[in-house]
Amino acid sequence: MKERENLTVSIVVPCRNEINYIRKCIDSFINQTYPKELYEILICDGMSTDGTREIVKEYEVMHGNVKLLDNVGLSAPKGMNLGIKTSKSEVIIIFGAHAYAKEDFIEENIKALINNEVGCVGGPIETINEDSKGRAISMAMSSPFGVGNALFRYAKEETYVDTVAFGCYRKSVLDKIGYFDEELVRNQDDELNFRVIKNGYRILLSPKIGSYYYSRSSISKLWKQYYQYGFWKVRVMQKHGKTASIRHLVPAAFVITNVLGLTLGLIYRWILYLWFLELALYIIGDVFSSIKLIKKDKTIWKYIFLIFPILHFSYGLGFLKGLFNFYILKSQKALEKNTKMSR
């Protein structure tokens, strides 16, 4: 028996000080092709101080399906859980305030969810930015050389995956497996999706589900972001006893082989040669991938060659720091310190 298509939906958007982006985000959901009476937009605000709350309140007055929720816990996972607990809908879609959706985003999510009998669906994110540095970052984050087999960044065909960004979940699945882990300031969506698969459900990535994400334009912020991704990925591994994908281990292995190649290469010449070979292959990959992207946008040439190493080294170093903190130190103090730094 075919499942009905008119499921009720809650769009849950954790938010904090997003005055430059929140209007675009909400507007993209106000004008969806899905019946307006079947969905609501829950903005779970972490007590913003930049005027974001006032903007959301304006939408509350104008649109009955927009609601502002006070996330006094401040962190993203606490905001997500607040929205899920508040929702009475059959389907939950997690979204970001730093992004906006295509007009058929909800409709395509529901079609994918009911036609494939899966626990979660999502689509590839098109990363965008306005200046050349930001475009270099966004294009690197959508490149296989930059993010490996993270298909939610660039997939063109429907496929089953280990995780998606902006996941669409059956509420019944979340009630069964639990909500977002509030300890995780980063990678909370990866950890939840790990549990989705662990409980026997599948995650489907459909290119028909489209959204756009504004990438960071700062090199230092990009470094911090991916360092934190690597750091918190270890905590996810520790909680579940294994990693969801081999791609999470590659950056750390790359950092280790570079350090060992440089240090031991001073003693053993054959190790030095192997390190030179590894470095040469990486540079070739960097140059080849960068030139491929430059052909699409010539303005990024000043930055793109540097972006790939930043993605890989920052994630790898964060991962190694996580291994040290969570497996060697096992320090609650270190955990609390990194939690505060990540906010």
N, C-alpha and C positions, 0 to 999 in steps of 0.2 A: 504493500500500500504506500503510495507516494505521500511523503510528508508535505504538509501545507506550507506555502511560501510566505504567508503573512505572519511571520514570527515577530514578537516584540523585541526591541533592541535598545540597549543602553550603551551610548558612547561614553567611555570613562577617560577623562583627560586630566592627568596630574599636572599641576601648573604652579610655577612660582616666579614672579617678576618677569613676565613675558609680554610686556606692554607693546613691544614692536611686532609681535607675531600673533597674539591671541585673536585679534579681529579676523585675520585671514583664515585662521583655523576654524573659528565658529561659523564664519560665512560659508565655508566649504560644506558644512553639514546642514546649514539652514536650507540650502538649495539642492538637496539630494533627490534622486529619482524615486527613492523608496517612499511609501506613504508616510506623510509627516505625523499622522496620528499613531503610528506604530513605533516611533523611536523618540528617545530623549537624549539630551547632551548634558552630561554631568561634569562640570568643571570643578575638580577637587583642588582648590587653591591652598598652597602652603603659606597663607597669611602674607601675601605680596604687599610690598610697600611702595611700588613704583607706579601705581594707578591701574594695574591689571584688574583688580577687584571691582573698581568703579566701571570699567568697560563691560565686564561680565554682568554686572547688575543692570546695565542699560539693556543688554540682550534679554535678561530675565523679564523685564517690563514689556519688551516688544514681542517676545516669543514665549509661549507657554511651555515649550518643551526644552528650554534652557534653564539649568539650575546651578546655582553656586553652592558648593559645599565647603565648609571650613576644615582644612586639613591641618589641625593643630600639631600633628606629629611631624610636619614639614617635609619629610622624605618622600620620594616618588612611590616606593612600594606601599607606604602607609596611605598615600592618596589613592592609589589604585584599589586597595582593599576597602577603603571608605566608600568608594563608588560602587564596588561590587556588592557590599553589604547593604547599601542604600537601595540598590536596584531591585525591582520586582519583575524585570524582563526575563525572557527566555534565553536571550543571547547577550553576551557582553563583548564589546569591541574596545580594546585598549588603544588609545591614540596619544600622540604627543602634541603639546602646545606649540612646539617649534616646527610644526609641519601643517600641511593641509591635504585634503582628500579630493580625488576626482568625483564628479557629480554622481556617478553610479557606484561609488565605493561600498555603500551599505548593501545595495541590491546584489552586487557581484559576490560579496562575502556570503550573503544568505544563500544564493544559488549554489555556491561551492560547498557550503556546509551541509545542505540538505541533499544534494545530488550524490555526494560521495560518502556519506555516513561516517564522517571523521570527527575527532574531538576538537580540532582547531584548524583554522585556515588563515591565510594571509597572502599578501602579494609583494612583489618587488618594490623597493623604494627608490624613487629617482632623487638623487641628492643634488641640490642646486645651491648656487650662490651667485652674487652679482659681480664681485670684483675678480680679477685674474687669480689672485692667491686663493680665494675661496673656491673658485672653479677648479683649480688644480687639486685642491683637497678633495672636493666632491667627486671629481673624475677618478682620482686614485682610489677612493673608497668604493667605487663602482667597478673596479678592475679586478679580474681574477688574480693578477700578480700582487695586487694590494691586499686583498681580503680572502684569497684562496677560494674554497668552495662554499663561501657564504652566499648561497644562491639568492637570498632575499635582497641582495644588493643589485643583481643584474640579470636574473633568470628571464628567459624568453618563452619557455615552455612549461606547461603544467607538470609538476613533479612532487613526490613526497620528500620531505626534508626533516632535519632534526630540530629546526627552530625557525621562527619568523619574527619579524618586528611588527608591531601593531596587530597582534593576534586577535582573531575572532573566535570566541569560545562559547560552547553551550554552557549555560549557567549550571546545568545539572552535572557537567563534567567538573567544573570548578568546585561545586559543593562536595563532590566525591573525593577529589585529589587534594583539596586545600587551596588556599589563595596564595598571594605573593609572599615570599619570605622577607619579612620586614628588616631582617639583619643586613640584607644585601643592598647596598646603596647602588651598586652597578650589577649587571648581569642577572637581575631578578627575573627578567623574561626568559632567559636561557634556562634558568633553574626550574621555572614553572613548566616550560615546554619539555624539559627532561622528565618531569613527573608525568606529563601527559602521555609520553611514549612508554614510560615505565609501567603505567597502568593499563597498557594494552590498546591505547588509541593511536591514531595516525595523524600526522600534521601535513596538510596539503598546501603547496604554494601555487597560486594561480596568477599568471601574468595579466589576467583581466581585472584584478584587484589593484587599482593604482593609487599611489599617494606620493607626496613630495616632501622632502625633508631639507631644511636649511642647514648646511654644514657650517662648521666653525671657520672663521677667516684668520684666526690667530694660530701660528705655528706652536706657540707655547701651550695654548689651550688644547690643541690637537694632541700634543705630547702627553699632557696630563690626562686627557680623556682615555687614550689607549693604554696608558700606564695603569689606570684604574681598571680598565677592562681586563687586563692581564692579571692584576692583583686579585680581583674578586672572582675571576674564573677558578682560581685555586680553591677558594672557599666552597664553590659549587661542587668541585670535584671531591673535596673532603667530605662534604655532606652525603654524597651519593656513592663514594668509593670508586668512581671511575669518571673519565671524561666523555662527553657526548660525541666528540669528533676529534680526529687526529690533527685537524688544522689548528686546534688550540695549543698544541705542543710544539709546533714548528718554529714560531718566533723565538721561544726560549732555547730550543736546540741550536738555532742560528746564532744567538748571542753566546752560548757556551762554546760552540766550536770556534767562534772568532776569538774569544778570550784565550782558549787553550791553544789555538793555532799560533797566536801571537807570542804567548809566553813560552810554550814548549818548543816552538819553532826556533827559539834562540839557542836551544840545546840540541834538538834533533832536526837535521836538515830536511829529512823526508816529511816531517810534519809541517815544516815551513812551506814546502812545495805543495802539499795538500791544501794548506790554508790559502796559498796564492791561487790555486785552482778554484777553490770555493769562492773566493773573492771575485775572481775573474768571471765566473759563471753568474754570480749575483749581479755584477755590474752590467753584464750583457743583458740579463733579464730586465734590469732597471732601464737601461738605455732603449732596448727594443720596445718595452711597454710604454715608456715615456714618449718616444717618437710616434708611436701609434696613436696616442692621445693628442699629441701636438698637431697632428694632421687634422683633427676635429676642431681644435681651438688653438691657434698659434700664440695667443696671448699668455698661455700658461707656461711657456718654455723656461722662464726664469725660476720657477718654483718646482715643477713636477718631478725633476730628477732627485730632489731632496725629500719629497713627501713620502715616497715608498720606504726609504730607510727609517724615517721617523715613525711610520706606522709599525714597522717590524721590530725595531729596537726598543721603542717605548713599551709595546705590548710584552715583548720578551723579558725586559728588565722588571716590569710589573709582575709578571708571572713568577720569576725567580724570587722576587721579594715576598710574594705570597707563599711560595714553598717554604721559605725561611721562617716567616711569621707563623704560619698555620701548622706546619709539620715539625719544625725544629724548636722554635720558641714556645709555640702553643700559648701565646701570650694574649690574654684578654685586653690588657692595656694597649698592646700594639693594634689590636682589632679596633678598639674605641678611637685611637688616634687616627687611623686611616678612614674610619667612618666619618669623622669630623672633617678631614681634609677633602673628602669626596663630595661633600654637600655644597 
